[in-house]
């Protein structure tokens, strides 16, 4: 197996690891890392589990131990270069004696000279952009939230026998950081994210999302009825809609305008529809 093949295989391994951090790392991104030797043998692996805990690179290097020296570290996102609750990851790689770092996506929050430049200055061979499009699948919502300076917002709902949509927490994707519900009842088991009642947020939608963003939320899910979600729809703030449609669907289906169908799945008693706002730049 060539070096390029080893790196691509390890990067896909790291991408899979990074997905294990979905919904638990905000305001940090989900990241995966794999360390392997000159023969392509995996020495260590890791992913970022929660904000304030060790990052992916630290887990992978710790697992590799002294074998990490002269090895290659493959990481889905540029190693951090600042000291927050944990030490900077670029320094962890330097101290471990890593000889080569392979990065998929550069970190837009990187400070100073960056987590790619600093290892280079320390004599480490650094490559950027390996399987970048695939790697973005996991931190894509996080990157979009940074770009928009607000959480990526998804409405989870079901279709009623009357043909209208009403909120349903368990329809939302598991990676949602914060579940915004109507406050009428405690969200049922299986609901994603940290529960926040809508009434606890400012009434104006943009202000409400700003409060969530400043609190660290990068992906939010709405599990509220149409009257409560309508202001968010009218303000073009709902990026995605996940809909559970029963098998005995009504003769007339009414969906919000301005959304395109992006996915379907058959369920035991109906179908699942995924929709995204019909503009560019939404992940």
C-alpha positions as CSV (number, residue, x, y, z in Angstrom):
1,X,0.0,0.0,0.0
2,X,1.4,3.4,-1.0
3,X,1.8,6.3,1.5
4,X,-1.1,8.1,-0.2
5,X,-3.4,5.1,0.1
6,X,-2.4,4.7,3.8
7,X,-3.2,8.3,4.5
8,X,-6.6,8.2,2.7
9,X,-7.5,5.0,4.6
10,X,-6.5,6.6,7.9
11,X,-8.4,9.8,7.1
12,X,-11.6,7.9,6.5
13,X,-11.0,6.1,9.8
14,X,-10.5,9.5,11.5
15,X,-13.7,10.8,9.9
16,X,-15.7,7.9,11.3
17,X,-14.1,8.5,14.7
18,X,-15.0,12.2,14.5
19,X,-18.7,11.4,14.0
20,X,-18.7,9.8,17.5
21,X,-18.4,13.4,18.9
22,X,-21.6,14.6,17.2
23,X,-23.8,16.5,19.6
24,X,-21.4,16.4,22.6
25,X,-18.5,18.8,21.8
26,X,-20.1,22.2,21.2
27,X,-18.9,24.8,21.1
28,X,-15.9,22.8,19.9
29,X,-16.1,20.9,16.6
30,X,-16.2,17.1,16.4
31,X,-12.7,15.9,15.4
32,X,-11.0,12.5,14.8
33,X,-7.3,11.5,14.7
34,X,-5.4,8.4,13.8
35,X,-1.6,7.8,14.3
36,X,0.1,5.2,12.2
37,X,3.7,4.0,11.6
38,X,5.8,3.8,8.4
39,X,4.2,0.4,7.6
40,X,0.6,1.8,7.8
41,X,-0.1,0.0,11.1
42,X,-2.5,2.0,13.4
43,X,-0.8,2.9,16.6
44,X,-3.4,5.1,18.2
45,X,-6.8,6.6,17.6
46,X,-9.1,9.2,19.2
47,X,-11.9,11.7,19.0
48,X,-12.9,14.7,20.9
49,X,-15.7,13.7,23.2
50,X,-16.7,16.8,25.1
51,X,-15.6,20.4,25.5
52,X,-13.1,20.7,28.2
53,X,-11.8,17.2,27.8
54,X,-8.8,16.0,25.8
55,X,-8.9,16.5,22.1
56,X,-8.7,13.9,19.4
57,X,-4.9,14.3,18.9
58,X,-4.2,13.9,22.6
59,X,-6.2,10.6,22.8
60,X,-4.5,9.2,19.7
61,X,-1.0,10.1,20.9
62,X,-1.6,8.8,24.4
63,X,-2.8,5.5,22.9
64,X,0.2,5.3,20.7
65,X,2.6,6.1,23.5
66,X,6.3,6.1,22.6
67,X,5.5,4.4,19.3
68,X,4.1,7.7,18.1
69,X,7.7,9.0,17.5
70,X,8.4,9.2,13.8
71,X,4.8,8.3,13.1
72,X,2.1,10.0,11.0
73,X,-0.9,11.8,12.6
74,X,-4.0,12.0,10.4
75,X,-6.5,14.5,11.7
76,X,-9.8,15.7,10.3
77,X,-9.5,19.3,11.4
78,X,-6.4,21.5,11.8
79,X,-4.9,21.0,15.3
80,X,-5.7,23.8,17.7
81,X,-2.9,26.2,18.5
82,X,-4.1,28.0,21.6
83,X,-4.2,27.0,25.2
84,X,-7.8,26.8,26.5
85,X,-9.2,24.2,28.9
86,X,-6.7,21.8,27.3
87,X,-3.1,22.2,25.9
88,X,-2.7,23.1,22.2
89,X,-2.9,20.0,20.0
90,X,-0.1,21.2,17.7
91,X,2.3,21.1,20.6
92,X,1.0,17.6,21.6
93,X,2.0,16.3,18.2
94,X,5.4,18.1,18.3
95,X,6.2,16.8,21.8
96,X,5.2,13.2,20.7
97,X,7.9,13.3,18.0
98,X,5.3,13.0,15.1
99,X,7.2,13.2,11.8
100,X,4.2,14.0,9.5
101,X,0.8,15.5,10.0
102,X,-2.0,15.1,7.4
103,X,-4.9,17.5,7.8
104,X,-8.2,17.4,6.0
105,X,-9.8,20.8,6.7
106,X,-8.2,24.0,8.0
107,X,-9.8,25.5,11.2
108,X,-11.3,29.0,10.6
109,X,-10.9,29.7,14.3
110,X,-7.2,29.0,14.3
111,X,-5.3,31.7,16.1
112,X,-1.8,33.2,15.4
113,X,0.2,31.3,12.8
114,X,-2.1,28.3,13.0
115,X,-2.0,24.6,13.8
116,X,-0.6,23.7,10.4
117,X,2.1,26.3,10.3
118,X,3.6,25.8,13.8
119,X,4.3,22.0,13.2
120,X,6.0,23.0,10.0
121,X,8.2,25.4,11.8
122,X,9.1,22.6,14.2
123,X,10.4,20.5,11.2
124,X,7.3,18.3,10.8
125,X,6.1,17.5,7.3
126,X,2.5,18.8,7.0
127,X,0.0,18.2,4.2
128,X,-3.5,19.9,4.1
129,X,-6.6,19.0,2.1
130,X,-6.6,15.2,2.1
131,X,-10.3,14.1,1.6
132,X,-11.4,17.5,2.7
133,X,-14.9,17.2,1.1
134,X,-15.5,13.9,3.0
135,X,-14.1,15.2,6.2
136,X,-16.5,18.3,6.1
137,X,-19.5,16.0,6.4
138,X,-19.0,15.8,10.2
139,X,-18.1,19.4,11.2
140,X,-20.1,20.9,8.3
141,X,-22.9,22.3,10.6
142,X,-20.2,23.7,13.0
143,X,-18.5,25.4,10.1
144,X,-21.8,26.8,8.8
145,X,-22.7,28.1,12.2
146,X,-19.4,29.9,12.4
147,X,-20.0,31.4,9.0
148,X,-23.5,32.6,9.8
149,X,-22.8,33.4,13.5
150,X,-25.9,31.5,14.6
151,X,-26.8,27.9,15.1
152,X,-27.8,25.7,12.2
153,X,-31.5,25.2,12.9
154,X,-33.6,22.1,12.2
155,X,-37.3,21.7,12.7
156,X,-38.4,18.2,13.7
157,X,-42.1,17.4,13.0
158,X,-44.7,14.9,12.1
159,X,-47.6,15.1,9.7
160,X,-51.0,15.0,11.4
161,X,-54.1,13.3,9.9
162,X,-55.3,16.8,9.0
163,X,-52.3,17.4,6.8
164,X,-50.5,19.9,9.1
165,X,-47.1,19.7,10.7
166,X,-46.5,19.6,14.4
167,X,-43.3,19.4,16.5
168,X,-41.7,16.0,17.4
169,X,-38.4,15.8,19.3
170,X,-37.5,12.3,18.3
171,X,-37.6,13.2,14.6
172,X,-34.6,15.5,15.1
173,X,-31.0,14.3,14.3
174,X,-29.0,13.0,17.1
175,X,-26.2,15.5,16.6
176,X,-28.3,18.5,17.7
177,X,-26.7,20.3,20.5
178,X,-29.8,22.0,21.9
179,X,-33.5,20.9,21.7
180,X,-35.9,23.8,21.8
181,X,-39.3,22.5,22.8
182,X,-42.7,24.1,23.6
183,X,-42.5,23.6,27.3
184,X,-45.7,21.6,27.5
185,X,-44.0,18.4,28.6
186,X,-40.6,17.0,29.4
187,X,-39.0,15.8,26.1
188,X,-39.5,12.1,25.7
189,X,-36.7,9.5,25.9
190,X,-34.6,9.4,22.7
191,X,-34.8,13.2,22.2
192,X,-31.4,14.7,21.3
193,X,-29.5,17.6,22.8
194,X,-29.9,19.7,25.9
195,X,-33.6,20.6,26.4
196,X,-34.5,24.3,26.5
197,X,-38.1,25.6,26.5
198,X,-38.9,28.1,23.8
199,X,-40.4,30.4,26.4
200,X,-37.0,30.8,28.1
201,X,-35.6,32.4,24.9
202,X,-36.2,35.9,23.5
203,X,-39.4,36.2,21.4
204,X,-37.6,37.6,18.4
205,X,-36.1,34.7,16.4
206,X,-32.8,36.2,15.5
207,X,-32.2,37.3,19.1
208,X,-33.2,33.9,20.4
209,X,-30.6,32.2,18.1
210,X,-28.0,34.7,19.1
211,X,-28.6,33.8,22.8
212,X,-28.1,30.1,21.9
213,X,-25.0,30.8,19.8
214,X,-23.4,32.8,22.6
215,X,-24.1,30.0,25.0
216,X,-22.1,27.6,22.8
217,X,-24.9,26.0,20.7
218,X,-23.9,25.4,17.1
219,X,-26.8,23.1,16.1
220,X,-30.3,23.6,17.4
221,X,-33.5,21.6,16.9
222,X,-37.0,23.0,17.1
223,X,-39.7,20.6,18.4
224,X,-42.6,23.0,18.4
225,X,-45.9,23.4,16.5
226,X,-46.4,25.5,13.3
227,X,-47.5,28.7,15.1
228,X,-44.3,28.7,17.2
229,X,-42.0,27.9,14.3
230,X,-43.7,30.2,11.8
231,X,-41.7,33.3,12.8
232,X,-38.4,31.4,12.3
233,X,-39.6,30.2,8.8
234,X,-40.6,33.7,7.8
235,X,-37.2,35.0,8.9
236,X,-35.5,32.3,6.8
237,X,-33.8,30.9,9.9
238,X,-34.9,27.3,9.6
239,X,-32.2,25.5,7.6
240,X,-33.5,22.0,7.6
241,X,-36.8,20.2,8.2
242,X,-37.1,16.6,9.2
243,X,-40.6,15.2,8.7
244,X,-42.2,11.8,9.8
245,X,-45.1,11.0,7.5
246,X,-47.5,8.2,8.5
247,X,-48.4,5.5,6.0
248,X,-52.1,6.6,6.1
249,X,-51.1,10.1,4.9
250,X,-53.8,12.6,4.1
251,X,-54.8,13.3,0.5
252,X,-53.3,16.8,0.8
253,X,-49.8,17.4,2.1
254,X,-48.8,21.0,3.0
255,X,-45.1,21.7,3.3
256,X,-43.4,25.1,3.8
257,X,-42.4,27.0,0.7
258,X,-38.7,27.6,-0.1
259,X,-37.4,24.1,0.8
260,X,-36.1,21.3,-1.4
261,X,-36.4,17.6,-0.7
262,X,-32.9,16.2,0.1
263,X,-33.6,12.7,1.4
264,X,-36.3,10.0,1.9
265,X,-36.4,6.8,4.0
266,X,-39.0,4.2,4.5
267,X,-40.2,3.6,8.1
268,X,-42.1,0.6,9.5
269,X,-45.3,2.8,9.5
270,X,-44.6,5.6,7.1
271,X,-41.8,7.6,5.4
272,X,-39.2,10.0,6.6
273,X,-38.6,13.2,4.5
274,X,-35.6,15.5,4.8
275,X,-35.8,19.1,3.4
276,X,-33.3,21.9,3.3
277,X,-33.7,25.6,2.7
278,X,-33.5,26.3,-1.0
279,X,-30.4,28.4,-1.1
280,X,-26.6,27.8,-1.2
281,X,-24.3,27.5,1.8
282,X,-26.5,25.5,4.1
283,X,-25.1,22.3,5.5
